[in-house]
Amino acid sequence: MSTANTTAPVASEGTPRIELPRSLTVRDLVLLNIVAVMSLRWMATSAAAGPSALTLWLLAGLFFFVPQGLAVSELTVRYPDEGGVYSWTKRAFGETHGFLCGWCYWVNNVLYPPNLLISTAVMFTYAIGKGGSGLESDWTFVLVATISMLWLAAGLNIIGVQSGKWLQNFGAISSYAPGLVLVALGIHAMSTQPAANPITAASLVPDLSNLSSLNLWASIAFAFAGLELSATMCDEIKDPRRSLPRAVWIAAPLIAGIYLVGTASVLWLVPSSDVNVVSGFLQSIAVGMSSWGASLAWIVPLCGLLYVIGNLGGVGAWISGPARVAFVIGIDRYFPPAFAKIHPRFKTPHIAILVQAGLATVFLGLSVLGKGTTVESAYLILLDTMLLIYFIPFVYLFLAYLKFTAREALPGRAKRAVTGVAGLALTLLAMVVACVPPSDTPSVLVFELKVVGGALLFVVVGMAIYWRGNHARG
């Protein structure tokens, strides 16, 4: 496949060639990586556990984030295919494993945008000065706000990559700006006042016998996931073999740096026991700004507003990328043929995007309207299950990377093998940790049946779809 064309062919046996416009540049990919991976909420979530979170960030960065970047970059150079990890898994292990990988990636991201949008709606109340007023619990406000944001993001991405990428680009800048404010305030505080939490050699050592510390390990690994997203759109990238690896190596240190220094800033400014896991980064900015006088108080709600815009860009990214996986599965005829259609004018997989946004709307309604009911409990169980499901494509990512590394006699093969094993080992560890119930769980057995059993149910449903599609193919 030539990477010099302005459009890229996506084809499968028995289907016509489909041309997709190449609109994504290195700049777009850098910003897409940032908006897909980085979320300021993880700084508060991790800081609430104390200074040992800094060590977990470093370990997760070294053993998961770096291997992820290497695997995505090298597999893109070898196989710049639309669908990314789905296509790589299919090449390495066949169509059954490829479908399972793609199914897990897609179905997980049907639920992720609703979860992100609900937290965005809550943060929006802080941006307009209504935080803690009860507005965040008003289902009419939450439902209208979240559905409006969801379909705005979906609509822009249906209109075309050329249009949709600006939502992601602006979202990345809007996400990063409050992080830089937090870091600046943290560095200033480090030079002018004592830390709100004692940061010592002893406090930096994670207590891995503590269940909350183990669960935090899985959350931090999850916070570093997302570099693979841009590879799902390889046929829409200008010169993907060159552009995507460059974008990964530009974005990765920006993301890891803001996570690490941002978490340190929260820890310096706010006692970990007082950190609000929802709005902790805004809380830290407010504490840091308190010594600068009332004239700069507007910076706090502005940062909240930027966070909301950033999350909107993140929703756009997580609708657009996984829809490409569904699109390629549709081309391979395991999903209904409509998934393989592209819009005649906008040249986007509009049916795949519409289906994903439609399902996300259903789950938004269930989660918001079911507050305080068994529906809400079911939704929370689904979220726990999705954390487990999401890591399955990463198992395939590192296994494919290791297989291609072993098969091809390239320089530095031993280092590549170590990198792949490290990424695979940490992914498996995160999956095990995700199965560890919280310390206040009434019944461990019930928790495991819900989370592990729920994940297995999704796998069984996916394989039933695969076998049905395989039979239909004849």
N, C-alpha and C positions, 0 to 999 in steps of 0.2 A: 504494500500500500504506500503510495507516494505521500509524503508530508508537505510537498510543495504546492499542492493544489489549493485553490480557495475554498473548495468544498471537498468533503470526505465521503467515500462510499461506505455504507453499512449494508452488508449483504449476508444472506444465509441460503443454504441449499434450497432451491425451489421457490425463492422469493426474489422479487426485483431489487435492483440496486437502489438504495436510498441515499440521496445526497444531503448532507448536513453542512451548513455554512461554518467555516472556521472563523470564529470571532474573538476567541479568548487569547490574550497576550500574556507575557510574563507578569506584567503589572496586575492584570486581572486575576491571575492564578495566585499570586502572593496574597492579595486581598481576600480571595476566596478561601484560601487556607486559614487565614486569620479569623475570618467570620465563622468558618465551619468548626474550628478547633477551640478557639479561645472564648471563655465566658467568665466574666468577673465574679460570678456567684461562687465559683469554685475556690476563690481566695478566702471568702468568708467561711465556707464549709470546712476547708482545711484548717484555717486559723482557729476555729472553734475547738479543735482537738489539741491545740497547744503547739509549742515550738518544734516538736518532733515531726510535724507536717513538713517542715523544710527538708528534713532528711528523706521523707517519702517522695517529695517532689524530685529531688536529685536522683534517687534510685529509679523511680518510674521514668524519668527523662533518659537516663543512661541505658536502662534495660528494655524499655518499650518504645519511647518516642524516637530515639535515634535509629534503632533497628527498623521501625515502621517507615521512617523517611528513606532509609537505604533500600528497603525492599520495594517500596512504591516507585522510587526513582529508577532502579535498575530494571524492574519488570516493565515499566513504561518504555524505557529505551529499547528493550527487546521486543515487546509486544504492545504497541500503542493502539489498543483496541477500545472501541466504545464499550462501556460496561465494566471496565476496570477489573476489580477483583473477581467478578463473576466470570469474565472471559479468561482470566489467567488460570482460575481454578479448573475451568472446563478444558483448557489446553493441557494442564498438568495431570488431571485425574479423571477426565471424562465428563460426559454430560450430566450424569446423576449427581456427582459431587458439585459440579458447576451450578446446577439448579438449586441444590440445597443451600449453597453459599449465597447465591443471589436472592433466594426466597427469604432467608434469615435477614439479609441486609435490608431488603425492601420492607418486609413486614415490621421490623423494628422501627423503621423510620416513618411508618404510618402513625405510630404512637408518640414519637419524640416531639414533633411540632406542637401537638396539643399541650404537652407538659411544659415546653418552653414558653408557649403563648400565655398559659395561666400565670406563670411567674412574671411574665412581662406585664400583664395586666395589673398584677399586684404592685410592681415597681412603678407603673405609670401613676398610681395614686400618690406615691411619694414625689414624683416629678411635678405634680400639680398642687402639691401642698396638702393632700388629703390622706397621707399615710397614717394608718392606725385609726382612721375615722369610721371604719366599718364599710366604706365603699368597696374595698377589696372583697367583701363577703356578699355584696349585692349581686345576685346571679344575673340580673338583667344587664348590669354594667359589664360584668365579666364576659358574658356570652356575646353581647354585641361587639365589645372591643376585640375579643379574640377572633371571632369569625370574620370581622372586617379586616383585621390584619392578615389572617390566613389567606383570604381570597384576593387581597391586594397583592401579596407576594406571589400567589399562584398566577394571577392575571398577568403580571409583568413578565413572568417566566414563560407563559404561553405566547405572549406577543413576540418573544424571541430572545435568544441569548444576548444579542446586542443591546436590548432594552433591560432584560432581567439582570444582567451583570452589574448595572449601575446601582441597583438596590443592594446587591451583595457588596459592591465596592464601598458605597457610602456607609453601609452597615459596619464594615470592617473598621473604617476610620472612626465612626461613632463609638464603636466598642473600645477601640484602643485609646482614644483620647482620655476618658475617665481613668483608665488604668495608669496613664502617664501622670495625671494629676495626683492620684493616690501615691504613686512612687515618689513624686517630687515632695509631697507632704511627709512621706515616711522618711526620706533622706534628711529633710530639714529637721524632723523630730529626733532622728538619731544623733544629730549634731548639737541639739539644744536641750534635750530632756531625757530622763531615764526611761527604760522600756517598761511598758505596761505589763509585760510578762518576762520573767527571768529567763534569758536565753543563755544557757550554760551547756557545757559538754553533756551533762547528765540529762538535761531537758530535751536535747536534740535526739536522744536515743528513743526510737519508737518502742512502745510496750506491746509487743506482738502477742502477748498473752491476753490482752484486752480486746474484747469483741469489737468495740467501736473503732479501735485502731485497725483491726483487720478489715472492717467494712470500708474505712477511709482509704485503705490501699486500693480496693477495687474502684472507688470513686475517682481517685487521682489518676489511675490508669485510664478510666473512661474519659476524664477531662483532657487527656492527651490524644484521644482518638479523633480522626477526621482528615488526616493528610491523604487518605486513600480516596476521599470524595472527588477531588478534581480529576482523578484518573478515570472516573466513570464517564467523563465527557471528552475522552481523548480525540474523538473524531470531530470535535468542535474547537480544538486548540490549534493555533498556528504553530507548526513545527513542534509537535508534542515531545519528540525525543530530546529536543534541546530545551524547550521552554519549561516543561513540568519539573525536571530535576532542578533547574535553576531556581524555580519558584519555591520548591521545597526547602532548599538550603538558604534561601533568603528569609522565608517565613518562620522556619523552625526556631532559630535563636531568638527571634522577636517574641514568639509565643512563650518559649520556656523561660526567657528572661523576665517577662512581665508577670508570669505565674509566681516565680520564685521571689522576686523583689517585692511584688505586690503583696504576697502573703506575709513576708517579713514586715512590710509597712503596717499591715493590719495588726500583727502581733505587737508591734512597737507602740501603736496608738491606743489599742483597746484590749482590756483583759479578756483572755480567751473565754472565760465563763460568761462574759457579757456580750459576746459577738452574736449578732442576729444572723442566722444562717441564710435568711432571705435577702435582707438589705444590709448585710454587714459591710460591704465595700462603701456604700453611701454613708453608713454610720461612721466609718473610719475617716472618710473625707470630711464629714461634719466636725468630728473631733479635731482633726488636723487644721481645719479652717478656723476653729474657734479662737485661736490666738491672733488671727489676722484682722479681726474687727468685723462689725456688722455690715460694713460696706461691700464685703465680698461674699455675703451669705448666699447670693444668687447662684454661686458656682455649684452648690450642692444640688438644687433642683435641676440645673442645667445638665449636670452629670447624670442625673436620673433619666432625663429626657433622652440624652445621647445613648444611654444603656438600652432604652426602649427601642430606639431606631436601630441600634446594633442587633438586638434580638430579632427584629423584623427582617433584617438582612440574613440572619442565621436561619430563620424559617424558610426564606427564599432558597438558600443554599441546600437545605435538607429536604426540600420538596423537589428541587430541580435535579440534583445528583441521583438519588435513588430512583427517580422516575426514569432515568436513562437505563438503569439496570432492568426495570420492568419492561422498557421499550425493547431492549435486546432479547430478553426472555420471550417477548411477544414475537420478535422476528424468528426466533428459534421454535416458535409455535407450541410452547408449553403454557403460556398465557393465551387468552383469547386473541384472535388476530387483530382486534381493534387496538390493542396495546402497541402494535407495530406501525400504526399509522402516524404520519406527520402532517402538520397543518399545511394546506396547499400554499398559503401566503407566507406564514411566519416561519415555516421550516422547523418546527419544534414537535416533539412527541406529545401533542396536546391531550390525547386521550389518557396516556399514562399519568400526566400531571393532574388532569381533572379527577381521575379515579383516586389518586393519592390524597388530593385536597378534599374530595368528597368523604372518604373514609375518615380523614382527620377531623372533619366537621362532625361526623357522627360521634366520634370518641370525645370531642370537646363537649358536645351536648350531654353525653352520659356522665362525664366527670363533673360538669358544672351543675346540671339539674339534679344529679344524684347526691349532692352534698348531704352528709349525715345519714345516708341510707346504705343498704347493702350494695347498691350500684357503685357508690364511692369506694367501698371496700374492694369490690371486684376490680375497679380501675387501678387502685394502688397495688393490688396483686399483679396486674398486668405489667405495671411499671417495673416491679421487682423481676418479673419474668423476662422483660425486655433487656435488662442489663445482662442477663445470662445469654440470651439469644444474640445480642450484638457482638459478643466476643467470638462467636463461631466463625464469621467471615475472616477474623484476624488469625484464627488457627489455620484456616486455609491459605491466607496470605503468606504466612511464614513457612508453611509446608511447601507451597508452590515455589517460593523463593529458594528454599533448601533443595528442592528437587532439580530446579533449573541450574542451580549452582553446582550440584554434584554431576549433572549431565554434561556441562560445558566446561572444558579445561581453560578457565580464565585465570589471569594473574590474581593473586590474593584470594584464592578459593578457600583457604583455611580461615582467613579473617571473615569472609562472607558466611562461612558455616557457623562460626562462633556467634556472629551477629544474629543470624536466623534462629539459632538455638536459644539465645538470650530472649529474643522477642517472643518466641513460642512458649518458653518456660514461664515468662511473666504473664502472658495471656492466660495460660492454663491456671496459674496461681490466682489471677483475678477472678476467673470463673469459679474456682473452689471457694474463694473468699465470698463471692456473691451468694453462695449457698449457705453461708454461716448466718444464722438468725440473729437479730438484735438481742441484746441482753434482757430486754423486757418482754420477749416473746412468750405468750402464755403456753403454747404447745410447739415444741420443736418439730414433732412429727407432722403436724398440720402445716407448718411453715414450709417444710421440705416438699410435702405433697403439692402445695400450691405453686411454689416457685419452680422446683425441678419438674414436677408433673406438668405444670403449665408450659414450660419450655418444650418438653417432649411432645405435648399435644400440638404445639405449633409446628414442630418438625413433622409429625405424623400427617397433619393437614397439608403441609407443603408437599410431602412425598405423594399423597393421594392426588394432588393436582398434577404433579409430575407424571405419575403413571397414567392418569387420564389423558394428559397431553401426548404422552408417548404412544398410547393406543390410538389416539386420533390421527397421529402422523402416519400410522400404518406400519 
